[in-house]
Amino acid sequence: MSILAILFVVGLLHGERGFSLNVTNHENDIGHLKQLIQQLNVSLQHTVNNEIDQLKRETSLLKTKINAQSQNPIAFTARLSHDVELLGEQTIVFDKIILNLGNAYHESYGHFTAPVQGVYQFAVSLLNDGKESYFSLMRNGNQVLSMLYIRSGTFYSSSSIVVAQLEANDVVFVKGTRTANLDESYYCIFSGFLIQ
C-alpha cells in the first residue's frame, strides 16, 4: 500500500479528531503513521486472537455434543402385535418394540418422550380395514404434527414422515380420531429418531 493511501485511510479513521497532514513536515507524519499502524496491528491481533479462542470453545462444545449423541443414540421403532379396533378418539399403542435406543418410547402408553431438546424425525404407517379413518401425529396432546387419512374399504393405508423441533420431555404419539380397524404385523408402524 502506498504512503498516500495509508495517509488517506488514517485520515478517514481519525477525521473526527481533526487529523490533518502537514505536507511540509513528512517525517512527523510518517512517524505518526507508523505509530498508528502499530496500534492498529496490536488491536487487530487482539481481535483475531479473541475470535480464534471463541471458535475453539464453540468447536469443543460441538465435539462434546456430537460425542454424547453418538454414544447415547435416541431411536425407536414399534409396531402393533395384534389387530386393533379403535372406537373413537384414542391413542394408538404400538406395543411390539423392534428398536428402542435410549428407552424413550413407552410401549404401554404408545408415547415417545424426548429425553433431550433437538430435531427429531418421526414416521407413521397405518393399514386400515373398514371405515374411513383419520389419525394425527400429536405433540404434547395439543399440537398436530401431521394428519393421516385412510379411505373406507378393504386394506387402505396411509403414511407420514415429519421432522420436528422438540424440547426435552415433549411427548409425541399417534391418535385415532374416528373408529378404525388397524392391522397387526409390520403394516402399522411408528418410529422416530434424534437427528441433532
Long-range contacts (C-beta under 8 A, 24 or more apart in sequence): 3-30, 3-33, 6-33, 6-37, 7-33, 10-36, 10-37, 69-194, 69-196, 72-102, 73-101, 73-102, 73-193, 73-194, 74-101, 74-102, 74-104, 74-114, 74-115, 74-116, 74-120, 74-193, 74-194, 75-99, 75-100, 75-101, 75-102, 75-191, 75-192, 75-193, 75-194, 76-100, 76-101, 76-102, 76-104, 76-105, 76-112, 76-191, 76-192, 76-193, 77-189, 77-190, 77-191, 78-105, 78-107, 78-110, 78-189, 78-190, 78-191, 79-184, 79-185, 79-186, 79-188, 79-189, 79-190, 80-182, 80-183, 80-184, 80-185, 80-187, 80-188, 81-184, 82-184, 83-181, 83-182, 83-183, 83-184, 84-180, 84-181, 84-182, 84-184, 84-188, 85-179, 85-180, 85-181, 85-182, 86-133, 86-176, 86-178, 86-179, 86-180, 86-181, 86-182, 87-179, 88-176, 88-177, 88-178, 88-179, 89-175, 89-176, 89-177, 89-178, 90-175, 90-176, 91-173, 91-174, 91-175, 91-176, 92-126, 92-135, 92-173, 92-174, 92-175, 92-176, 92-182, 92-188, 92-190, 94-174, 94-188, 94-189, 94-190, 99-191, 102-194, 105-192, 109-173, 110-173, 110-174, 110-190, 111-171, 111-172, 111-173, 112-171, 112-172, 112-173, 112-190, 112-192, 113-169, 113-170, 113-171, 114-166, 114-167, 114-168, 114-169, 114-170, 114-171, 114-172, 114-194, 115-168, 116-168, 116-194, 117-166, 117-167, 117-168, 118-165, 118-166, 118-194, 118-195, 118-196, 119-163, 119-164, 119-165, 119-166, 119-194, 119-195, 119-196, 120-163, 120-164, 120-165, 120-166, 120-172, 120-192, 120-193, 120-194, 120-195, 121-161, 121-162, 121-163, 121-192, 121-193, 121-195, 122-146, 122-161, 122-162, 122-163, 122-164, 122-172, 122-190, 122-191, 122-192, 123-159, 123-160, 123-161, 123-162, 123-189, 123-190, 123-191, 123-192, 124-148, 124-159, 124-160, 124-174, 124-189, 124-190, 125-157, 125-158, 125-159, 125-187, 125-188, 125-189, 126-150, 126-157, 126-158, 126-159, 126-174, 126-182, 126-187, 126-188, 127-155, 127-156, 127-157, 127-182, 127-183, 127-187, 127-188, 128-155, 128-156, 128-157, 128-158, 128-180, 128-181, 128-182, 128-183, 129-154, 129-155, 129-181, 129-183, 130-179, 130-180, 130-181, 131-178, 131-179, 131-180, 131-181, 132-178, 133-176, 133-177, 133-178, 133-179, 133-180, 134-176, 134-177, 134-178, 135-174, 135-175, 135-176, 135-177, 135-180, 136-174, 136-175, 136-177, 137-162, 137-172, 137-173, 137-174, 138-172, 138-173, 138-174, 138-175, 139-164, 139-166, 139-170, 139-171, 139-172, 140-170, 140-171, 141-171, 145-172, 150-180, 155-183, 157-187, 163-195
